[in-house]
Amino acid sequence: EYVGDSCPECRVTSAGPPPVPKEPGIQGLEILEPIGYGGMGVVYKARQPALNRFVAVKFLRPDKASDPGFGNRFEREARAMAALSHPNIVAVHDFGTGESGCWLVMEYVDGATLREHAKTREISPEESVTIVKQVCDALEYAHAEGVIHRDIKPDNILIDKRGRVKIADFGLAKLAGPRQSDLTESGDVVGTAAYMAPEQMESAKQVDSRADLYSTGVVLYELLTGGRPLGRYEPPSKRSSSLARFDRIVHRALSKNPADRYASAVEFRSDLLRTPASRPRTPVPWIAAVAIVLVAGAALSWKLSRKAPAPSPVVPKSEVREESRPEPKKEPVLEYRERRVLTGHNEGVTCVAYNNPEGRLVATCGIDRMVRVWEAESGQLV
């Protein structure tokens, strides 16, 4: 919402960027340029000289300003967001009304939407996990505060220059507390169709926190595969066998029945973080080279560490009796032998050990979680 062009899924038609208000009516702010627009309003970059910082100012769209119901939704968005304080949620600094209509002063995020981010570079599965993990962090907090987003999608997920995730646009939020009224008392469907949970498509009154988790599952699927899970969708492993570890997570997050989904963002995040990281198989020649270097280095360091006997003290010839002259001892000769190639691990070798003082056996441990024991002289596997 806050960066980039309008999306056809927002059901908004616009011939181009909206004009900058001539009289914004917000004291203490300098409106600079439009930076985004969507179903809820138009967003401008502004400067707040008193605090020497940039902010984002959201104005209610002029074509919606005359709609009392839409104005109420905008005010509820402000109150819902102002009550939230989390590193992964766009902060609200102020809101009000004026000659230019309703407005909302928010934290300015110097970055891009997740959709734009994905267009400029390929997002790895590991980075996808990092992004969705931060989305779950934000939703965990918001849900605990009784706030449902109901429009989680790449356009509402911002990525700043440091790679931090910020969720924006709680304009479709539903306050789930017992003393709060439903934001969509008419039961109208609000949100973005491609990311909506099935129950949200039927009626907005049926929405709870699990609808946000469904939308998060759609975002995860799109990051992994580049497509959306429409109809009878294919699991991520169909795109690449390396993505098979995500099949179960995606299947559960996208369950049509809310009872079959993750019960909370905490559960979703925990399952995601338990997913084993992808690790390319190490070429066999590289494994052999590492084994040679490690085994040879260990054996050589052991031989060099053996201390030679101390030389006999020098005694003047006149003081030595012929019959007690000690037999001269031969100095030990260090031998350097070519070591054999030891092959027996399916992946890289992580450590090598040998037994002292004999140095007869050598043990190796690999990434394949196997321990091998060898005869140092013959290279035979024990």
N, C-alpha and C positions, 0 to 999 in steps of 0.2 A: 504494500500500500504506500509506503513512504519513499520508495525509490523506484524509478522506472516508469514505463508506460502503462496505460490501462489494459486490463485483460478482458477478453470477450466473455470469460466465465463470470466476471463481476456483473454481467448484464448491464453494462454502462456503455452508452454510445457517446463518442466525442470526436469532433473533427480535428482536435489537436490539443496542445497544452493549454490549460486555462490561464486567463490573464491574471496578473498580480493586482490585488485590490488596491484601488487608489486611496481609499481611506479605511484602512483596516480597523481603526478605532481601538487598538491595543497600545496602551501607553507603555513606553520603555522598550519597544521592539522595533527593529528596522527590518521590514520584509525585503528579502533579497531576490529569490527566484523560486518558481514552482519545481518541486522535485518528485511529485507523485499525485495520482488521483485515481479514485475508484468508486465503489458503490456508496461509501459513507460520506466522503468529502474530498476536498482538495488540500494537498499538503504543500507548504512552502518552507524553504530554508530561511531562517531569520537570525538576526544578531541581537543579543541582549547586552548593550554597552555597559550597563552598571556592573554586570558580573563577568564581562569580557568572555562571553561564550556564545556558541551557536546553539540554536534550538530549532525544533520543527514545529510549525504552527498548522493546525488542521482546521479548515473552515468547512462548515456545512455547505454542501453543493447548492448553488443558487436555485436550481430547479427543484430542490427538495425543501428549501427553507420555508416555503409556505405550507408545508404539510405538518400539522401539529403532532401527528403520531411519530413522524420521522424526527422531529425536533426533540421529542421525549426520549427517543432511542439514543440520540446523540448525547443528551445530558446524562443518561444512564451509563453510556460508555465512559464518560469523563469520571463519574463517581466510582465506577467499577475499577477503572485503571488507577485512579488516584489512591485507592485503598491497597494497591499492590506495590510491594517493594522487594524486588528480586533482581539479581545480576543478569538474568536471562529474560527479563521483561522490560519493554520500553517504559521508562518512568514518565509520569505526568507531573508537570510542575504547576500548572494553573489552568483554569477554564472559565468561561463566562460568555456573555452575549454583548453585542454592540451593534453599531450601524451596519457592520458587514455580516451580521448574523452570529450564529454560535461559533465559538472557536475553542481550541484546545492547544495548550502549549506543552510540548513534550520534549523528551531527551532527543537530541540529534544524533543519529547513528551514522558515522562516516564509513560507509561500506556499500553493500548491494544486497538485493534480495537473494534468497537461495536459488530462485529460478534463474536469475541473471548470473549468479555465481557458477551454476552448473553449465551455462552456455559458454563460458570462457575457458573452462578447464575440465578435465576428466576427474571425477570424484571417486576415489578408491573406496572399497568396502570398509576399510578401517576408518577413513574420514567420515563415511556415512554413519558409522556407529557413533563417532564422536559428536556429530551434529545432532542425531536423534537422541543421544543421551542427554544433551543439554536441553532439548525440547521437553523431554520427560522431567528434567529437574524443574523447569518452569511450571509445567502442568501439575506436578506434585504439589508445589506451593500454592498455585491458584486454586486447585480443587480443595485443598485444605481450608482455604479462605472462603469457600462457597461460590467460586466463580468458574463458570464453564465458558470456554472460548467459542466453540461451535463453528469456527471457520479456520482451522489449522490447514495451511497449504503453503507451498514454497513462496508465494507472493507475500505472505504475512510473516515469514521467517527471515530476519535480517542477519547478515554476516558482516561484522566489522573488520577493520584492517588487521586485527590481531587474531581473527578466526573465531571470535566469540559470537554466540548465537543470542539474538534478541527477538522475542516474539512481540509482534505489533498487532494493533487493531482488535481490541476487545469490544468492538461496536456491536457485535452480535451476541454478546455474552448473556448468560442467564444466571441471575443470582439465585442460588439453590437453597438459601437459608429459609427457615420456617417463617420469618417475618417479612420476607421479600416477595414481591409479586412477580409473576412471569413476565418477562420482557415482551413476549409475543402472545398476549392474551387472546388474540384472534386465532392463534394456531397456525399462522402463516408459516410457510417454509422459508427459512433464511439460511444463507450459507452458499457454498460453491458445490454444484452437483457432483462433480467428479471426485470430490473428497468427502462427501456426506455419508454418514452411516445410514443403513437402510431405514431405521426407525426415524431418523431425522428427515428423510424424504417424505415420510407419511405425515408426520406432525411434529412441530417444534416442541410441543408440550411433553413428548416422550423422551426428550433428550436428557441424559445425565453425563457424568464424566467419561463413561465408556465410549461415547460418541467422539470425544476428542482423541481417545486412544485409537479408534478406528481410522480417523483422519491421519494420525501420526503413522499408522501402518501403511497407508497409501503413500505418504511421503517417503517412507523407508523403501518401499517397493520401487518407487519411481527413481530414487537415487541408485538403487542396485541394478535395475534393468533398463532404465531410460524410458519405460512405458508405464501405463497405468493399469491397475488390475480390473479391467472391465469384463463383466460377464464371467464366464468360466476361464479365469486367467491361468496362465502357466506359472509354475513355481520358479523362483529365481534360478534354480539349478538347471532349468532348460536353456538358459542363456549361457551359463558357465557352470561346470561341475564344481568349481571352487566356491560357488555361492550356495551349495547344498546345505551348509550350516545355518542358513537363514530361512530355509523352507518352513520349518516348524514355527518359527517366530512370526513370520508373515502370515501363515495360515491361521494362527490363533488370533492375531491382531485384527484380521479381516473377516472374522467369523460373522455371519449374518445375525446370529443370535447373540445379543449382548452378554448373556450369561456364559457363553463359551469364550468370550474375550478375556484379556487381562483385566483383573478386578481393579487395578490401580496403576498409576504411572510408575510407582516404585517397583511393582512386579515386572512391568514391561522393561524398565531399565535394567533390573537385575538379570533378567533372562538374556538381554542383549549383551551385557558385559561378560556373561559367562561363555559367549560364543568364542570358540578358539580362533586365534588370529591366523590368517593365511600365511603359509611359509613355503616358498618355492623349494622344490627338491634340489639338493646340492649335487652337482655333477660328480660322477665317480672318480675321474682323474684328480679332481681337486681334493677329494677325500683321501686318496692314496698319498698325494703330496703332503698333506697335513700330517698323516700318520707317520710318513718317513721322517719328516722334520722333528716331530715331537718325540718319537721313539729314539732316533739317533741322538737328539739333544739330551735326552734323559740318560741314555747309556754313557755318552761321553762325559757328562757332568759327574756321573758316579765314578768313572775311572780316574778322572782328574782329581777327584776329592780324596782318593786313597793316598795317605801320607807315606812317603818313602822313609825308610829307617834313617835315623840321624847318623851322619858320618862319624867315624872314629876320631877321637881327639888326637891332635898332632903332638907327638912326644919326641923330644930330641933323641937322635940315634944312639948317643952315648949312654942314655939312661935306660935303654931297652935291652933286656937280656935276650940272648939268641933263642933260648929254649921257651921263652914266654911270648915271643913275637906273635901277635894275633894274625890269623889267616885273613888276608884282605877279602872284603865282601864285595860282591858284584852289585852295582847299582841297578834297581829295577828299570826295566825298559817299558815305556808306555806304548801300548799297541793300539793302532787305529784300524778298525776293521770295517769293511763295507757292510752296512746293515741291509737286511732283506725288506722287501715291500710287504707290509702286513695288510691284507684285505679281509674284511669280515663284517664291516658295518654298512648299513644301507644308507646312512646319512653321515654328516660331518662328525669328526672326533672332537670331543670337548675337553678331555683330560687324559694324561698318561701317568702311570705310577710304576715303580719297580721296587723289588724287595732288597733291603740291605741286610747283611753286608755282602751276600753272595752275588746279587744282581743277576740271578738265573732266570727270574720270571718278570715279565712285563705285563701290566694290565692296562686296558684302554676302555674308555667309556664314551659312547656316542649319543647324538641327538635322538637316535632310535631307541634310547633308554635301555640298551643292552651293554653288558660288561663282558669283555673278552680278555682271556688270560693266555699269554703266549710264552714259549721258550725263547729266550733272548738269542741264543746261539743258532738254533735251527729255524726259527720263525714259525714253528709249528703251533697250531692252536691246541691249547691244553683242554 
